[in-house]
Amino acid sequence: MNGGDEVTAAPPAPPQPLDWKFSQVFGERTAGEEVQEVDIISAIEFDKSGDHLATGDRGGRVVLFERTDTKDHGGSRRDLERMDYPITRHPEFRYKTEFQSHEPEFDYLKSLEIEEKINKIRWCQTANGALFLLSTNDKTIKFWKVQEKKVKKISEMNVDPSKAVGNGSIASSSNSNSAKPYLANGGLPEKLCSYPSNDFTVPPGGVPSLHLPVVVTSGETSLMARCRRVYAHAHDYHINSISNNSDGETFISADDLRINLWNLEISNQSFNIVDVKPTNMEDLTEVITSAEFHPNHCNTLAYSSSRGSIRLIDLRQSALCDSHAKLFEEQEAPGSRSFFTEIIASISDIKFAKDGRHILSRDYMTLKLWDINMDSGPVATFQVHEYLRPKLCDLYENDSIFDKFECCLSGDGMRVATGSYSNLFRVFGCSPGSTEAITLEASKNPMRRQVQTPSRPSRSLSSITRVVRRGAESPGVDANGNSYDFTTKLLHLAWHPTENSIACAAANSLYMYYA
């Protein structure tokens, strides 16, 4: 201070926009290859460390990938940083294992088919070198343990290896017309033990020298996935969310009208903590669309609704949390209401920032960032589909307006991302003063189509300047947006918890990018 004048520090400059590059692709389609419905990816999730990635598909399978680039130098990333080892490689993953999580079922009471599609995957805390995760379809949640087991082999067989086939059973003579009744693992039926056979010779030491086969543990390992628990029969409607609690003991599952609280160790009972079902179903005005626990406070969770609101609830207030602690919603502008207002206001996904201070929500048109200490409105709004506003009628006719796009935040909370049509996804900077707004394509050349032009460039739409800031002259996109393919949509994506790396699903292909 000088002469009573205060010198205020200039606000920190926003970070530079990231330069995204292609890293890997798993399950890449060749030109013209038809995608099988069961292979389409329906869920993506990094674990807390970022060393493992899980995907689920419509065929009920869960595929696990593990990170390989941190293992090349013989130490963990943290150890290498302590040694000041320059890490220049970007995150690289490899296929680890896969297992069938869910099978198609039939509800005989309601005459309904329950498809095997994986709706959500959530990683749980690791223990004793084993990986644990929750996966759910529309009705049933399963708790999986994936662990490396040492392979056991049979040794000290009495059978000549040159005559052994398969699992140790003795090969039958090639000139024999009938198969000999040998048993598995080199056994022989009792009636054949009394006389010698062409395929089996008694060792020189006679019958006393015969010894039992020994099962030994070899140095080889194989990954085994085992279903530890099944949490079923608790939801009348389709499950749209599962979320782990920070206490490591409980998790929630949410359907259209209820949220249930489970203990991981108890599969035969759950507690209903939110119930929005009215006495008369004709009075139903909104449904639950997504729910998530606070990353740090085990008593706090948030859930979103089809009317565009987010409710924060505190489990300490009451057993049934029908009354919310905080309500976050944006008031609609007067005179802007139309037939599609409520449909496009529906929130398809919410995510807490890593610090628990902010919530990111995705509705059909926008991404919104909310501060949990400020319920008057979002602190930032990012226009994603504003160029589609003139096409809402067409999108309603072909049901695209009901597509549920996911969203994600970077580990440092400085950027947000979400998907769009034509296998595009958007990355926005959300730190104060940031103008970062990049559009990338899920392909080996992500910068090929940077951004779309607004549907009517002649109109001055200040609200879409963030979206069209970069690459407005991008080729291949006409002024009417006709080149956008509404059949190819990027619904699922996840941001690495500690690095600028994004995994996203385009049909049956998993693309990974880094910056």
Disulfide bonds with the S-S distance in Angstrom:
none
